[in-house]
Amino acid sequence: MIIRQRFPENLNEIDSSENIENVYYYNNFDKEGEELKNSYVEFIQSESISEAKEKFINARLQEQGMSNQEPSGENYSWDKEEKTAYYIDEEVGKILFVFGKNTICVMGKNTICVTVNIEDFNSVGAIAFEYDQNKMYEAFYDTSGNREVFISSEYYLGVPFPIVLENESMLTNIKNSFAHDVLMRHERFLFYSSGIESDENGEIIAYDNCLYHKWFNESESNHKAIMDYGVENRFSKLTEELFDEEHIDYYLDKNSSGFLDVSYQENNHPSLVEHSFSSVSHGSFDDSGKTHYDEYGRMIYRDYYHTSGNYSETFFYAKDSKRPWATVSVKGAPKGGGDGFAFGMETEVFMFPDALNGKNFFISDKI
């Protein structure tokens, strides 16, 4: 209850601003023509990958009038196979995000640069959060300072995903709020405590709820799944029982509606999570995909399928921060391009500047 009181109904009632993150949002949905080149650029790598990549990034920096020679920060996947980077130029008020993907374009592996003008971001609210050992608390406040959603969660030994203990919403539908996009932003999958079935030792053995959608919570969902544990008693696989036998002919797997597989690093942090759920029973938004982690067990990027094609979401961290200071999502087909490059894919960026080196950064002067 003491913890709960630290997240009052209005943001102005919080005593300390230490654990408050302002949330800013940008998309290029209304951009046209040349404007698309400033907000999103894609390049298909040549045979000389490292040389072509460096040349391409430098060209984008010069094109945007940015003076950076070295990235402001970098993150790597756990196996060092993939690297993300960001370049911040305070003078010109721009940020360049760099990441690589295999599935965005059918032409193969590519390097992607997303450039955003700081002044194009809009404030959409704020997050208040607190950690207490293996428990976490978050609340989202709208731009008027009113609390929309409060969530408390806990991590169990051997399970890499949080267990939601409380999810209190002032909204009729969380999907209508930015809270849906930014709360628990460092996690893709959540378990709800109401759907957990445990054995006499407290180990989760089954789950009766929907893991397919992060914010779907329904106690009588008929989404029952069996939990499997592997080496060192770590959760390794979830298999969902057949959800809709009436339409069994439409299922590729006649015994299951979907699964989730977890691979681990030697340090027990996850390295890769793969999921696939039947679109017959779950719909086609994010019904299959892969989530990649770094050596600290933080999500670095994830690729997933949507009805309209492949989507990608990349997470950028400041040093050893647990919470990403920016997330960049791209989707759809390029709207233009030339020899070896393309541009104009739909792009969304959420930015949490307070998570960058633990301070407001310069954004308050630019917006």
C-alpha positions in Angstrom: 0.0 0.0 0.0 2.9 2.4 0.8 4.3 1.8 -2.7 0.8 2.3 -4.2 0.5 5.7 -2.6 3.6 6.9 -4.4 1.6 6.9 -7.7 -1.2 9.4 -6.9 -4.0 10.3 -9.4 -2.2 13.4 -10.5 1.5 13.7 -11.5 1.9 17.0 -9.6 1.3 15.2 -6.3 4.4 13.0 -6.7 7.1 14.2 -4.2 10.2 13.4 -6.2 10.9 13.7 -10.0 13.8 11.3 -9.8 11.8 8.4 -11.2 9.7 10.3 -13.7 10.3 10.0 -17.4 8.7 12.4 -19.9 7.4 10.6 -23.1 7.8 12.1 -26.6 6.4 10.7 -29.8 7.1 11.1 -33.5 5.9 9.5 -36.7 6.3 10.3 -40.4 2.8 9.2 -41.5 2.0 12.6 -42.9 5.3 13.2 -44.6 5.6 13.3 -48.4 8.2 13.5 -51.1 11.6 14.7 -50.0 10.5 15.0 -46.4 10.5 11.2 -46.2 14.3 11.1 -46.8 14.8 13.0 -43.6 12.7 10.7 -41.5 13.7 7.3 -42.9 16.4 5.8 -45.2 17.2 2.2 -46.0 20.3 0.9 -47.7 20.9 -2.6 -49.0 24.5 -3.6 -48.2 27.0 -4.5 -50.9 29.5 -7.3 -50.7 31.9 -5.1 -48.7 29.6 -4.9 -45.8 31.6 -2.9 -43.2 33.0 -0.4 -45.8 29.6 0.1 -47.4 27.9 0.6 -44.1 30.4 3.2 -42.9 30.2 5.1 -46.1 26.4 5.0 -46.0 26.2 6.3 -42.4 28.7 9.1 -43.1 26.7 10.1 -46.1 23.5 10.3 -44.1 25.2 12.4 -41.4 26.5 14.9 -43.9 23.2 15.0 -45.7 21.6 16.0 -42.4 24.3 18.6 -41.6 25.4 16.6 -38.5 29.0 16.9 -37.4 29.3 13.6 -35.5 32.2 11.4 -36.5 31.6 8.8 -33.8 28.3 7.5 -32.5 26.9 9.0 -29.2 26.1 5.4 -28.1 26.1 1.8 -29.2 24.4 -1.4 -28.3 25.2 -5.0 -29.3 23.3 -8.2 -29.5 24.5 -10.9 -27.0 26.6 -12.6 -29.7 27.9 -9.3 -31.1 26.4 -10.2 -34.5 24.2 -7.1 -34.6 25.0 -3.5 -33.6 22.7 -0.5 -33.1 24.0 3.0 -32.7 22.7 6.6 -32.3 24.2 9.9 -33.2 23.0 13.1 -31.4 23.9 16.5 -32.7 22.6 19.2 -30.2 23.5 22.1 -32.5 21.4 21.1 -35.4 18.8 19.4 -33.1 18.8 16.0 -34.8 19.2 12.4 -33.9 20.3 9.6 -36.3 19.4 6.1 -35.4 21.3 3.2 -37.1 20.3 -0.5 -37.0 20.5 -3.5 -39.3 17.8 -6.0 -40.2 17.4 -9.1 -42.3 13.7 -9.3 -42.8 12.6 -5.7 -43.6 13.3 -6.0 -47.2 13.2 -9.1 -49.4 16.5 -8.0 -51.0 18.4 -9.2 -48.0 20.4 -7.8 -45.1 20.3 -4.0 -44.9 21.4 -1.1 -42.8 18.7 1.4 -41.8 19.1 5.0 -40.8 16.3 7.0 -39.3 16.8 10.7 -38.8 14.5 12.7 -36.6 14.4 16.5 -35.9 14.0 17.0 -32.2 11.4 19.8 -32.8 9.2 17.2 -34.5 8.6 15.3 -31.3 5.4 15.9 -29.4 4.9 15.4 -25.7 2.3 12.6 -25.0 2.6 12.1 -21.2 4.9 10.8 -18.5 5.8 7.6 -16.7 6.5 7.3 -13.0 8.3 4.1 -12.0 10.0 2.4 -9.1 11.9 -0.8 -8.4 11.8 -2.8 -5.2 14.1 -5.8 -5.5 12.4 -8.1 -7.9 9.2 -6.0 -8.2 8.5 -3.1 -10.5 5.8 -0.4 -10.5 4.8 1.9 -13.3 2.1 4.5 -13.9 1.4 6.4 -17.1 0.1 10.0 -16.9 -1.4 12.0 -19.8 -0.3 15.4 -20.8 -2.6 17.0 -18.2 -1.0 15.0 -15.5 -3.8 12.6 -14.9 -3.0 9.0 -14.1 -4.4 6.6 -16.8 -2.8 3.3 -15.9 -1.0 1.8 -12.9 0.8 -1.6 -13.2 2.7 -3.6 -10.6 4.7 -6.7 -11.6 7.2 -9.2 -10.2 9.9 -11.5 -11.6 9.9 -15.2 -10.6 13.0 -17.3 -10.4 13.6 -19.1 -13.7 11.1 -17.1 -15.7 12.5 -14.2 -17.8 9.1 -12.4 -18.2 7.4 -10.3 -15.5 4.2 -11.5 -13.7 1.6 -8.7 -13.7 0.1 -8.5 -10.2 -2.1 -5.4 -10.6 -3.3 -3.6 -13.7 -5.5 -0.6 -12.8 -6.8 1.5 -15.7 -8.9 4.6 -15.7 -9.5 3.9 -19.4 -12.2 1.9 -21.0 -9.6 0.6 -23.5 -5.9 0.9 -22.9 -5.3 0.6 -26.7 -6.7 4.1 -27.0 -3.9 5.5 -24.9 -0.1 5.9 -25.4 0.1 3.9 -22.2 -0.3 0.8 -24.4 2.9 1.6 -26.2 5.2 2.8 -23.5 4.4 1.0 -20.2 6.7 -2.0 -19.6 8.5 -1.0 -22.9 11.5 -3.1 -22.1 9.4 -6.3 -22.2 7.5 -8.0 -25.0 5.7 -10.7 -23.0 3.8 -10.6 -19.8 2.1 -13.2 -17.6 -0.9 -12.2 -15.5 -1.0 -13.6 -12.0 -4.7 -14.4 -12.4 -3.9 -16.9 -15.2 -1.0 -18.7 -13.4 -1.3 -22.3 -12.2 1.6 -23.3 -9.9 2.6 -26.6 -8.3 3.2 -27.3 -4.6 6.7 -25.8 -4.9 5.5 -22.5 -6.4 6.7 -23.3 -9.9 4.5 -22.1 -12.8 3.3 -25.2 -14.7 0.5 -23.8 -16.8 -1.0 -20.5 -17.9 -4.6 -19.8 -18.7 -4.6 -16.4 -20.4 -3.5 -14.9 -23.7 0.3 -14.4 -24.1 -0.1 -13.4 -27.7 -1.1 -9.9 -27.0 0.8 -8.0 -24.3 -2.2 -6.2 -22.9 -4.8 -8.8 -23.3 -6.0 -10.0 -19.8 -9.0 -12.2 -19.5 -9.4 -14.7 -16.7 -11.7 -17.0 -18.8 -9.8 -16.8 -22.1 -9.6 -20.4 -23.0 -5.9 -19.8 -24.0 -4.5 -22.5 -21.7 -0.8 -23.2 -22.2 1.6 -25.7 -20.7 5.0 -24.5 -19.4 8.2 -26.5 -20.0 11.5 -26.0 -18.1 14.9 -26.9 -19.4 18.5 -26.7 -18.2 18.9 -25.3 -14.6 15.1 -25.3 -14.3 14.7 -22.3 -16.6 11.5 -21.7 -18.4 12.1 -22.8 -22.0 8.9 -23.3 -23.8 5.2 -22.5 -23.7 2.8 -24.5 -25.8 -0.8 -23.3 -26.1 -3.5 -25.9 -26.4 -5.7 -25.9 -29.4 -7.9 -22.8 -29.0 -10.7 -23.3 -31.6 -11.5 -26.9 -32.5 -14.4 -25.8 -34.6 -12.0 -24.4 -37.2 -9.3 -27.0 -36.8 -9.0 -27.5 -40.6 -7.5 -24.0 -40.8 -4.7 -24.7 -38.4 -1.3 -25.8 -39.6 -0.7 -27.5 -36.3 -3.7 -29.6 -35.3 -2.5 -29.9 -31.7 -1.7 -26.4 -30.7 -2.7 -22.8 -31.3 0.8 -21.5 -30.8 4.1 -21.6 -29.0 6.8 -19.5 -27.4 10.5 -20.7 -27.3 13.2 -19.1 -25.1 17.0 -19.6 -25.8 19.5 -18.6 -23.1 23.1 -17.3 -22.9 25.6 -18.9 -20.6 24.9 -16.1 -18.0 21.2 -17.2 -17.9 19.9 -14.1 -19.6 17.7 -14.8 -22.7 19.4 -14.6 -26.1 16.4 -15.2 -28.4 12.7 -15.6 -28.0 10.7 -17.0 -30.9 6.9 -17.0 -31.0 4.2 -18.2 -33.4 0.5 -18.1 -32.8 -2.3 -19.1 -35.2 -3.9 -16.2 -36.9 -7.1 -18.2 -37.0 -7.6 -17.7 -33.2 -5.4 -14.7 -32.5 -5.5 -12.5 -35.6 -2.4 -11.6 -37.6 -0.9 -8.7 -35.6 2.4 -9.8 -34.2 1.3 -13.5 -34.6 4.9 -14.6 -35.2 8.3 -13.1 -34.7 11.7 -13.1 -33.0 13.0 -11.0 -30.1 16.8 -10.6 -29.8 18.6 -9.7 -26.5 22.0 -8.3 -25.5 24.4 -9.8 -23.0 22.5 -8.1 -20.1 19.2 -9.7 -21.2 17.7 -6.4 -22.6 15.6 -6.4 -25.7 17.7 -5.0 -28.6 15.4 -5.5 -31.5 12.5 -7.6 -32.6 11.1 -8.5 -36.0 7.5 -9.6 -36.3 4.7 -10.2 -38.8 1.6 -8.0 -39.4 -1.2 -8.4 -41.8 0.4 -5.7 -44.0 3.9 -7.2 -43.9 7.1 -7.3 -41.8 7.5 -4.9 -38.8 10.6 -4.1 -36.9 11.2 -2.5 -33.5 14.6 -1.5 -32.2 15.5 -0.4 -28.6 18.3 2.0 -27.8 19.9 2.1 -24.3 22.3 4.6 -22.6 25.2 2.5 -21.3 23.9 0.0 -18.7 20.4 1.4 -18.2 17.6 -1.1 -17.8 15.2 1.0 -19.7 15.6 2.1 -23.3 15.7 5.8 -23.9 14.3 5.4 -27.4 12.3 2.8 -29.4 12.1 3.0 -33.2 9.5 1.0 -35.2 9.4 0.7 -39.0 6.9 -1.0 -41.2 5.5 -1.3 -44.7 7.2 -1.0 -48.0 9.5 1.9 -49.1 7.9 4.7 -51.0 10.9 5.7 -53.0 14.6 4.9 -53.7 17.4 4.4 -56.2 20.3 2.2 -56.8 21.2 0.5 -53.5 18.9 2.5 -51.3 15.3 3.1 -50.4 13.3 5.5 -48.2 9.9 6.2 -47.0 8.9 3.3 -44.8 6.4 4.2 -42.1 8.3 5.1 -38.9 7.4 5.7 -35.3 9.7 6.8 -32.5 9.1 7.0 -28.8 11.7 8.9 -26.8 12.3 9.0 -23.1 15.1 11.6 -22.7 15.2 11.3 -18.9 16.5 7.7 -19.4 19.5 9.1 -21.4 22.3 9.5 -18.9 19.7 10.1 -16.2 18.9 13.7 -17.1 16.6 15.7 -19.2 19.2 16.0 -22.0 18.6 18.9 -24.3 15.1 18.1 -25.5 13.3 20.6 -23.4 15.2 23.4 -25.2 14.4 22.0 -28.6 10.6 21.2 -28.4 
